[in-house]
Each structure stands twice: as C-alpha cells, then as structure tokens.
C-alpha cells in the first residue's frame, strides 16, 4: 500500500517521515535539509503568502546568516526547477510581495489525509460503525513512515513536529478506545504501555491502560499504573489526578462489573486487507475519507501478532553537550563483545541530564537492535518505586507473550523474560533505578542485547560493562545549551552576563534549561535581569523553577532517600560553606570518630548527594550545598557543628604557625584554644596543610561573619585568629581570599563593638595589602589597627601593626619615620619575648637604613639578626636577612658577595617554598649581574622573576622585576622590548601611587633620546 494513500494523481508531498515529493509515481528530489525547510514552511501554509521574514525565522530563528535572503531565494529557485513545468510562468510556487506562496490542493499533503481520516473515523464511531472507524484509524497511522519532517532544521519545523506528534497520539487514542470497546484489551496493552511511558503525566493513556489491564484480569497492575501516575503528578506538579481517573480507580477497587462489558457485537471481516478510501482530488474538498477495512489486529491464543516494540520516548530535539560520553556509549552499544550483554549505567545527582543522555544514545544505536527497544521508568526516587514484576509483565506482553500466559511471580517472569530475549537483539532503557537490586531481575541473560540504566546512586552488584559517573557541564557546554534554547544571537549579545548566569546555575543542565525556558518565554528580559535574580544565594533555589519543574523538587527526591544519619551529615556539613572537606574535619564537625564519618561521607557520594574529587576529600555540588543549608532547620545543631569545625581549624592553624614563626609564643598571640588539632613535624607539612585548607578556612570565617549578626565576640575572635595563624602561609594569590574574609569579620566586629577583633582584622588587612604593594591603603589599616590595639591593650597586634606601618611609609621613601615605628615595634617584641618578630623588624629597619644611604649600619643589623634567626631555625626570616644583606653589599659594590648572599637566599626560599621571596631575590640577582656585565644570565633571572611575580599577584614587585628586565634589555640593545617592559612597570607604579614611577619614566625618556 502506498504511503500517500489515495491522493490525487499529479504532484503530492510526504511530510509524515522524511520529506519527499512525487509527480505521479516519480519521486522529485527535494534538495538539502534547509531547502526542505523552505518547502515544508510553504506547504504547511499552502494557499497563503509567506513573507521573506517568516521564511528566514522558520529556518534560522533569531540567528540568521548574513546572506539569509539570498540563500532563501536560491532554495526557492531550486524548488521551482523541480516543481514547475514552465519556469517562465510559475503556477505552483509563485512570488507574492517579498515572499512566496505554494498553490497545491490540500489533498496533495499526507498531513491532510491523516486529519481527514481521523475526522472520518470520529464520524463513523459516532454512527456506531466501529469496524469502519478502526480501519480508517489504522489507515491514518500507516501514513507515518517515521518521525515527521525528519532531518528538517529550524524552529518552524520543530514546532510542526510537535503538532504532528500530537495528531498521531490523537489517532492512537481513538484507536485504543475503539479496540477496548471491541474487547481487544490484551492486544493493545503493549502499545498503551509505550504510549503512557512517552507521556508520563498524560492521564488519557494511563486511564486506557488501566482499563485494559483490568479487563485482562490484572487488577493489581492497573492500580499500580494509577499509583505511579499519581506519585508523579504530586511530585512534579503538586496536583492530584483528575476526577475521571479518580473515579476509574474507585471502580477498579470496587471491581465494578460494568468495566468488563464490551461494546455490542458488530460485523467483522477477519483477515480482510484494508481497503484504501477514494477521495476527491479537487482542491477545497474537506470531506473525511471513508472506506471499509479490516478490524484492529487481535491476538489469537497461539498466534500472537504484535509490532516490534519501539518504546523509546522522543529524543530531545536540542540535545547539547556530552559529546565524549555519547561517543563512548555509542561505541560500546554498537560493537559489543560476542555472546555478552552490553550493560552500561549512567549515574549522578539529579538534574545532570542522565535520562536525556540515555535516550539520545538509545535513539542513535537503535539500528543495532532490530528486534525492538524497551523502556521503563523505574521511579527510583519515588516513595513507591516501580515494581520489577509489573515492569517485566509489560515487557513480556510487548515482546508477544499473551497476557494470560505471563507468570505470577517475579522470579518466573524474569526467567520467561530471559528466555524470550534469547537470540534476539533488543535494547532496554531502564530509567531512574533506585539501586542495583532494582534492576537485577530486568537484565537479559544472554548476549546480543544492550542495556542502558540511569540512577542517582552508583549501582553495586550489577554486572555492568561500564559505569559512567556524569558530572556538570563544562562552561562551553552550558553556554551552548543556553544558546540552543534562547538563541545564540541573544547569548552573544550578553556573553559576559550569560557566563555569569550559567555559573550561578553551577553548570547543572536542568538548572540551565530552567533559566533558558524562562528567558525564552520572556523575550524582553535581558540575560542580566535573570542573573540579578539568581545572584542572591538565599533566593537562587527558589528562582530555579519554571512551570511545574523546580530544582528544589529534584533535590528533595534525593534527600528523601537518605537515612537519618546520612541526612544529619548532609545538612551539618553544609553549614560552614566550605568548598571541600577532609575526613578529620568532617568527623570533628559531626562529633563522630573518623571511621564512622568516612563511611557516612562515602555513602553520601554513593547516593549522589556529595562528590569526592580525590581520595579523602568531599564536596557538594554548589546548588546542592545551597539546598542543604536552606533545609537545615536546627539552628542550634548547626551552630554547634560550626563551632566544632572552627575550633579544630584554629588549633591546627596555631600548630602550623609555630613552624612559620618559631620564635613567637603562639599561645600568647592566638590562644589559649579549647581543643587540639593536627600537629606537624616541620614547616613543609604545615605549608601543605595550609595550602589544602586555605579555601575552607576563609569560607568558615565568612560563614561566622554572615551567620551571627548579633553579639558573638567569642566566635569572631576565634575566626580572626584563625586567619592570622595561616597568614604566613598565604604570601601569594591566596592572600586575596584572606583579605576578603578579614574585611567581612571587620564589618561584623564594628557592629558588635569589639576592639580586639577590630584591631586584629585591621592589622591582618595591612599585612595582606602590603603584599600587593598598596602602601597608602596599608598605612590606613595599620593606623586603625594601632588605635584599636591600644584601646584593647592588645600589645601582640600593636607590635605587628607598628611594623606594618613602618613598611608602608618606607615604601614611599619616608625612611626616618619608618625607623621610628620599627624602634617601637622592636621594643614591644623584646617585652613580649617575640624573638622572630624582633629579628624580622630589625631587618625591616636595616632595609630602611640601606635605602636612606646607611649601608654599613644595615649590614651590621642584618648580620646580628642572622645569628638569632639561624638559632631559632626561622628559615623565612633567614631568607629575608640574606636578601637585605645582598642588597646592602650591592650598594657597596661588593658584587661577588652580594651574588653569594642572593644564591644562599634562593636556596633557603626554595627549600621552604617561599615563592614570593624567591621572586624578589631573582630580580635583585639579575640587577647585580647586569651591573657586572653578565647580561645573558641577568635576562634569564629577570624574566623568571617577572613571570613569578605575575603568578603570585604582587603588583609592586612585578613592576620592580619589569624595571630590572627593561634595564637589562636596554643594555643588550633591545630597545623596543625594553621600552615596552618599562612602560608596563611605569603603569603599575603609577596605579599603586609609588615614587618608583618617576624612576621608570626617567628610563623610558632616556631610551627615547
């Protein structure tokens, strides 16, 4: 039977499948996919003028190419060549205004025939002609040769595909209703299961399936269908099923005998071939097609005739990303080892797009499984997941087993299922499994079949070929998905805001789809508008919803699966907002031993509620962390957990501080502490711990500042001391993290009115700002710290603040003033017994003496301090003293001795990982080499210094390194390169407000002469 049914002789078009055109029985080429898109747009608006703007939008949406108009006109010309008998006088495809109009009769379209057959069937059913109605519907479905408009691009084609799919479902629903009335319930159950799975929230197919199952004597299965639908409606939409479905459930519960009654008997012509109806070919005839055809196929006892199951729900038309995973899955499922079932699992947290990836791959590999594709939503996150026995019953019937022959028990159904699949190549997609046990009975037993399982937790105890742990999108994938929904042109226009938006979504595909859908529905909104609504963490989860889809509901389903112990850990570990946490810190937070804590953490990873980026470290996906904090309602438990973690980190940081500043009594400066933490054998292990925990430490401090708006001096003091304790280990870009946290604690301390915390926060900021080379700002913080420290009688901080103030004024060449502050700081250090602090400030004073022309005094001070520092094994202080000693010897033109001190300093810096001091020493070493004429060596050291200062983020020393490099290059005759580096140095010095800017300008001017 011809797909075009009884269309009039002449030109006709097929749209219910791959687009084709025929003149009589000869196929007419329709060209490229985009040319087919033009043809489709004109055909589905036949008899009406279609403007050029409409055609362009139909093909490209909001992002047309530059030559869109010319391209469309080329496609139209190509179509005319195929469709018009005489190109000089077009009659079929004519020009109207700036667009075109297709003049063909409606009977030339298979879409019209499908609609006409449906109308005829509806009229026949109303007249009691069930046999004729069933035949017309069967004839209508035969018009589909695949997905409508397959391969045709553009927004218009996508919209029409959705409409034509709804037309097909309407025909199927009418067909099922007639078959059910005709007593053919066993025959339609497989197809109804497939339809209901493809429309998981549509009550119509589920109601018909319940009737069919009940009529087949499967009352429990019918009620299970209702329970599953109700659970989905409540979870995803917050509504109950409609009155009709509730009434149907009640009738099934009451075993209403009228549900078993079939329609009155009517004339049947078994085995008669369908009789294609004749239709009027004249344009404008809208009458329905009629004809006398065979009944809907009935399943005989010994001759089951069922279609090859094709139960896959539709693929996403705008599926984006996952290219690597999709390719791996495709290769596994299309090239399986002989005799082995290829079973792959895709696991991960809710919202990652596991089902979307599974279905996308399943559609791509379906050609490798010609005996059918089975799909089941196992509802693993529902309170009542799908019963494997019910799923198996549906599979067996879909594979041709008469419903009455399906065994009663799960075990027997599993055996029959494996027997039926033996020798077949069938693909199974098992979506949303609760755990490994949920799918074991659903797996094939012999080779040739493929299985794709999705689940939130990892599936243990399941024979898998490969397990894919899905992660969030990359930034590029996230932007591609956003652009595929709202239009790439819209993303390009606000790319920076779009990047911030997907970052706020934590690159979670579902979250991105939600914001994209909101933007698509609001074309006048800017991307920046929606990002502003997501900027606030407190409201972000609430904003991530559209229609009946909400991120919170997806996360809530996962949370409900946790045990009480897991739920407690999930909530409490999120309180401190740390980016990741180790086992010891987690155990302290939860007040558990380490073994129990690790077991809980691993179970949360298995449940896809946490991640483990590397052994022994755990973290939340950003949105899950926000969800956990919003769900935590026991404020007292959260406060206690935070205090335990803060105390542990503070104690450990103090133990690290001992190695960084070995001559200063740590308890006097930062204690006493109420608990103990980790201890360290040397400064290297202390540095390693600080590096690993720095982000968590600053996060905890920020949490304290944010969580306690009222008077909480104890916690504020503990938090600022924690930052001070780790500050010696943050002399690089991590200092910026400490600075942010210190500012937050300062704001809270000023609200509370705690001068001790104010002084310490101001002093820490002065130290950190000095590292970046901002002397004016450092001076302001140091003076504020001195005032607060004197008020609080906090001499430890007063000493350090005086030292910082000396450095700040020294940077702007106020050397005598600096020495005054250093002298007071040294006196306080001796009073406090801070020997490392005394030596460090002594070297600072030596540097001020050197810069003010007193190199001899500077050398004496450095040599004296070196003895003390080596005795204390203060390696950082030793390196500093060697550095200043080298500067002083250079000033006295003792270049070989200066080079020796620099080399010795570099060795110490590299042994302790002091990259900042190493960088400073490198450019001073390069300057000494330059002066001695060793230019090739000098340029190498200067270049490394520039790179290292840039990496560390110290602008002042970056500028100084550039100055040295520029001088060396000038001496080498590389004037252009030298000028470029000196200009860069001048810009940095000028931005920092440093007097060295004048020196840089002088060198630049000299090169211009």
C-alpha positions, -999 to +999 in steps of 0.1 A: +000+000+000+013+034-010+022+058+019+005+086+001-028+067+004-053+077-023-040+111-031-050+126-065-028+118-094-003+146-100+020+162-075+019+150-039+041+155-008+051+133+021+058+151+054+050+123+079+085+110+078+114+120+056+102+149+033+095+136-002+077+149-033+062+129-062+048+136-096+025+107-102+048+078-092+081+095-099+100+110-070+111+146-072+144+155-054+137+180-026+173+191-020+192+198+012+177+199+047+174+237+046+158+236+012+133+211+026+127+235+055+116+262+029+094+236+011+078+225+044+070+260+055+053+268+022+034+235+021+020+238+056+009+273+048-003+264+014-027+289-002-012+317+019+016+342+012+046+336+033+069+367+038+106+366+035+110+374+072+088+345+081+108+321+060+141+333+075+127+329+110+114+294+101+149+284+090+172+301+115+152+316+143+169+347+159+203+340+144+201+341+106+233+343+085+243+375+067+231+363+033+198+348+045+176+364+019+199+353-010+200+318+004+162+315+006+158+328-029+183+302-041+163+274-024+131+287-040+147+288-074+159+252-069+124+241-059+108+258-089+132+239-112+118+207-098+081+216-094+073+239-122+067+226-157+074+261-171+099+283-151+088+313-172+053+312-158+054+297-123+020+283-111+028+261-082+054+282-063+046+318-070+061+351-058+039+373-036+054+406-023+088+398-009+078+362-002+062+332-019+030+312-019+026+274-026-005+266-047-013+229-044-045+212-033-048+201+003-051+165-010-015+168-021-004+166+015-003+134+035-009+155+066-043+165+053-052+128+046-043+119+082-065+146+096-093+137+071-091+100+081-093+110+118-124+131+111-140+102+092-132+077+120-148+101+146-180+103+125-180+065+119-177+059+156-205+083+164-226+064+139-218+031+156-197+019+127-168+007+148-154-016+122-151+012+096-137+036+122-110+012+133-100+007+097-098+044+090-076+050+120-053+021+111-050+036+076-042+070+091-014+056+112+001+039+081+008+073+067+036+078+092+069+064+078+090+077+107+093+109+127+076+137+109+098+161+090+128+141+100+161+159+095+144+192+086+161+221+106+147+253+120+122+265+147+092+262+124+099+225+116+104+218+153+070+233+162+053+214+134+069+181+145+053+186+179+019+193+164+021+163+141+032+141+170+000+153+189-020+143+158-005+108+158-013+104+195-049+116+190-053+089+163-038+063+186-060+073+215-091+070+193-079+036+180-072+023+215-106+034+228-123+016+199-102-016+204-110-016+241-147-012+234-143-042+210-129-064+237-093-064+224-077-054+257-049-079+255-038-067+221-034-031+230-017-034+263+019-033+249+012-002+227-006+015+256+024+009+279+046+025+253+023+055+249+019+060+286+057+059+291+061+085+264+035+108+281+043+102+318+019+130+330-009+125+305-040+110+322-057+098+290-032+070+280-029+059+317-067+057+320-069+035+289-041+013+301-058+009+335-090-002+317-071-026+295-052-042+324-083-045+345-101-061+316-072-086+312-077-096+349-046-077+361-063-055+387-031-050+408-012-039+377-039-014+368-038+001+403+000+003+401-004+024+370-026+048+388-003+049+418+027+057+396+009+085+378-005+100+410+030+100+425+045+118+395+017+143+394+020+151+431+058+153+430+063+172+397+031+193+396+017+193+431-017+182+419-039+150+422-053+131+392-085+144+377-120+134+387-124+109+358-092+090+367-101+090+404-135+076+395-119+049+374-096+039+403-125+037+426-144+015+401-114-008+398-110-010+436-147-019+438-144-045+410-172-027+390-185-053+366-195-027+340-158-021+333-157-056+318-186-050+294-176-048+257-194-029+230-224-047+213-212-072+186-209-059+151-200-074+117-163-083+115-143-092+084-113-110+099-082-111+079-096-087+052-070-064+038-075-027+043-095-010+015-079+023+007-106+050+005-110+072-026-110+109-022-120+138-043-089+153-058-104+187-063-089+215-043-110+225-013-128+192-007-128+189+031-149+158+034-134+130+055-120+099+039-141+067+043-136+031+035-142-005+046-111-020+062-102-049+085-106-047+123-078-038+146-055-069+147-065-093+175-041-115+194-051-152+189-043-177+215-015-195+196-006-167+171+004-135+188+008-108+163+023-077+179+045-050+165+082-049+172+084-028+204+097+007+199+090+022+233+117+049+235+103+083+244+114+111+220+150+123+219+154+160+229+154+180+197+180+204+212+202+178+229+235+196+236+269+186+251+281+152+264+299+145+231+326+124+246+303+104+268+278+099+240+305+086+216+318+062+242+283+049+249+276+046+212+308+026+206+301+002+235+265-005+224+271-009+187+303-030+190+295-054+218+318-084+225+303-117+211+280-135+235+280-108+261+252-085+272+264-049+270+251-031+301+260+005+308+250+026+337+248+064+339+247+077+375+249+111+391+229+137+411+195+149+400+194+174+372+225+163+353+206+150+323+211+113+328+178+104+311+184+128+283+218+113+275+204+077+278+176+084+254+198+104+230+222+075+228+194+049+226+180+066+195+214+067+179+220+030+185+185+016+178+196+004+144+218-021+162+188-036+179+164-045+152+142-067+175+130-038+195+136-012+221+120-014+256+117+015+280+107+017+317+107+045+342+116+026+374+107+057+395+136+050+419+133+084+436+096+080+443+083+069+477+070+038+459+093+028+431+081+007+401+077-030+409+101-050+387+074-077+384+050-052+368+077-039+345+085-074+334+049-081+327+048-051+304+080-061+287+067-097+281+035-086+266+053-061+244+075-089+232+045-110+221+037-131+252-001-133+257-011-115+289-028-146+303+004-165+299+025-141+320+036-159+352+025-146+386+058-143+404+088-120+398+112-150+396+091-168+369+086-136+350+123-130+350+130-165+337+105-161+309+119-127+300+154-140+296+141-169+276+121-147+252+152-124+247+174-153+239+186-150+203+171-115+199+188-081+197+168-059+219+178-026+236+165-020+272+165+015+287+159+013+325+155+048+337+158+061+373+167+029+391+167+031+429+197+008+434+214-023+419+188-047+433+161-027+415+174-038+381+189-072+386+157-091+376+152-069+345+185-078+328+188-101+298+206-134+303+224-139+270+244-119+245+231-097+217+210-074+239+220-039+252+210-022+284+212+014+295+204+021+332+202+055+348+203+061+385+213+086+411+235+063+432+262+040+418+249+006+410+267-020+430+262-057+425+251-053+389+271-069+360+280-038+341+302-033+310+309+003+320+296+028+346+295+065+337+296+090+365+280+120+350+293+155+360+280+190+355+285+207+321+317+225+311+312+263+308+312+260+270+286+232+270+265+252+294+266+283+271+258+261+241+227+247+259+215+282+269+220+294+233+202+264+218+171+274+237+171+312+237+191+317+205+229+320+201+225+356+189+209+365+223+238+348+242+264+365+220+249+399+227+253+394+265+280+368+266+296+380+299+262+380+317+254+346+301+286+332+315+276+345+350+241+331+346+253+295+338+279+298+366+251+307+390+234+275+378+266+257+387+266+243+351+238+219+360+219+211+328+184+211+344+191+245+360+203+259+327+172+245+309+150+262+336+166+296+332+167+292+294+130+284+294+122+315+315+142+337+292+127+321+261+092+329+275+103+365+282+119+378+251+120+414+265+141+402+296+178+406+293+201+379+305+214+403+331+179+407+345+176+370+353+212+368+366+204+395+390+176+374+404+199+345+409+228+365+423+215+361+459+223+326+471+193+327+495+168+330+467+186+311+440+170+277+446+135+293+446+143+312+413+152+279+396+118+269+386+096+271+355+061+258+352+060+225+372+097+219+371+118+230+401+153+222+411+142+220+448+118+192+439+146+172+422+169+177+451+141+169+476+136+135+460+172+126+466+172+139+501+142+117+510+162+086+501+187+093+529+188+075+562+185+098+593+223+095+599+230+104+562+205+133+563+221+147+595+256+146+579+243+161+547+228+191+565+255+198+591+285+195+567+269+222+545+266+248+573+302+261+571+300+265+533+335+250+528+343+242+492+355+208+503+363+190+535+386+162+547+377+132+568+392+146+601+375+179+597+342+162+589+345+139+618+350+169+641+321+187+626+298+158+631+312+148+665+320+113+652+350+091+650+369+092+617+359+057+605+322+064+610+325+098+594+343+084+564+317+057+560+289+083+560+307+105+535+312+076+511+276+067+514+266+103+505+288+100+475+272+067+465+238+084+469+250+112+445+244+138+473+281+146+476+312+143+454+347+131+461+371+150+439+400+129+452+406+103+480+398+117+514+382+149+502+345+156+498+323+184+485+288+195+475+277+205+440+271+242+445+233+241+442+231+210+464+251+228+491+227+258+490+197+234+491+212+217+522+218+250+540+183+261+533+169+228+545+189+228+578+163+239+603+180+230+636+200+262+642+214+251+675+228+219+659+243+239+630+259+264+654+275+236+674+288+219+643+303+252+631+320+259+664+335+224+664+349+229+630+362+264+637+379+252+669+396+223+651+408+245+623+421+272+647+440+247+668+456+231+638+465+265+623+482+275+655+503+243+654+513+253+618+520+289+630+547+276+653+567+265+623+562+297+604+572+320+633+592+297+656+604+325+679+570+338+689+549+323+717+518+313+698+496+308+729+502+344+739+494+356+704+465+334+694+454+312+724+446+295+745+423+273+725+396+249+738+407+220+717+436+204+699+442+199+662+466+183+639+504+187+646+532+190+621+568+177+620+581+207+600+573+238+581+568+219+548+539+198+562+524+229+578+526+247+545+510+217+527+481+216+551+475+254+548+476+252+511+449+225+511+427+241+536+430+278+528+398+280+509+379+261+536+394+284+563+383+316+546+349+300+539+344+293+576+354+328+586+330+342+561+303+320+575+309+332+610+307+368+598+275+361+580+258+337+604+260+357+636+245+392+632+242+397+670+269+398+696+292+368+691+326+381+702+339+347+710+333+333+676+346+365+658+378+364+678+383+327+671+378+333+634+401+363+631+428+345+650+424+315+626+431+339+597+461+354+614+475+320+621+475+309+585+486+343+570+523+335+570+514+307+545+494+329+522+520+351+507+506+347+471+472+349+454+456+331+484+462+363+503+432+377+484+409+351+500+421+360+535+416+397+527+380+392+517+373+372+549+392+397+571+370+426+557+338+406+565+349+400+600+359+436+605+324+448+594+308+424+619+332+433+647+325+470+642+288+462+645+294+443+677+319+469+690+348+445+698+381+465+697+402+434+699+388+418+668+387+452+650+424+457+657+434+422+646+413+424+614+428+459+605+463+446+612+458+415+590+445+437+562+475+459+564+498+429+561+479+415+532+476+448+514+514+453+518+519+421+498+501+435+469+521+468+470+494+493+481+512+514+508+486+541+512+459+516+519+482+496+541+490+528+561+453+534+567+447+499+580+479+499+602+470+532+618+434+519+625+449+487+640+472+507+662+443+527+676+422+496+683+450+476+697+459+504+722+423+505+732+421+467+737+456+466+753+465+440+726+503+445+725+508+415+702+489+432+675+502+466+683+537+454+677+528+439+643+508+470+633+537+493+641+559+470+620+534+472+591+531+510+594+569+512+591+568+492+559+540+513+545+558+546+549+591+530+539+576+521+505+570+558+498+606+567+509+597+581+544+627+562+559+633+581+591+596+579+600+597+542+593+627+537+616+608+554+644+579+529+641+604+500+638+621+510+670+588+510+690+579+476+675+613+461+684+609+473+720+575+457+722+588+424+707+615+423+734+590+430+761+567+402+747+596+377+741+588+376+704+623+368+691+613+361+655+592+393+654+622+413+668+645+399+642+621+405+613+615+441+623+652+446+628+658+436+591+630+459+580+648+487+598+681+476+582+664+480+548+652+515+557+688+523+567+701+510+534+676+530+514+685+561+533+722+557+524+734+539+556+745+506+541+772+500+568+746+501+596+722+479+575+749+452+572+756+452+609+719+449+617+714+420+592+744+401+604+732+404+640+697+393+631+710+363+611+726+348+642+693+350+661+672+337+631+695+307+625+694+299+662+656+299+661+656+279+628+634+306+614+640+299+577+617+325+563+634+352+584+668+339+575+660+342+538+648+378+543+680+387+562+702+372+534+682+392+508+687+425+525+723+417+532+727+411+494+711+445+487+735+462+511+766+446+496+754+455+461+751+491+473+787+489+485+797+475+451+807+442+467+790+424+439+805+389+443+795+389+480+760+402+470+756+374+444+767+348+471+741+361+495+714+361+468+722+325+459+722+314+495+688+332+499+674+314+468+684+280+482+666+288+515+635+301+497+632+270+475+636+247+505+606+262+522+585+271+492+587+308+497+580+318+461+574+355+469+608+360+485+624+339+457+609+362+431+622+393+448+657+378+451+657+368+414+652+403+401+678+417+425+702+390+415+695+400+378+703+436+386+737+427+402+745+405+372+736+434+349+759+458+367+787+433+364+781+429+327+767+393+328+737+403+307+727+369+293+724+355+328+707+386+340+679+385+314+671+349+323+667+356+360+648+388+354+624+370+330+617+343+356+611+370+383+586+388+361+567+356+355+567+345+391+556+379+404+528+379+379+517+344+391+519+354+428+499+386+422+523+411+438+520+442+417+547+463+433+574+436+429+560+427+394+568+463+385+603+462+401+611+430+381+599+446+349+622+476+357+652+453+360+643+434+329+639+466+310+673+478+321+689+445+310+672+446+276+683+482+271+719+472+278+715+444+253+703+469+227+668+455+226+653+490+228+617+482+217+613+453+242+629+473+269+606+503+263+575+480+264+585+465+298+594+498+313+561+513+302+544+484+319+564+490+351+555+527+350+518+519+347+519+496+377+539+520+399+515+548+389+484+528+397+499+519+431+509+555+439+546+546+444+575+570+438+593+544+416+571+556+388+594+586+384+624+563+380+606+542+354+596+574+335+633+586+335+645+553+320+618+555+293+627+591+284+664+581+283+656+554+257+637+579+236+667+603+234 
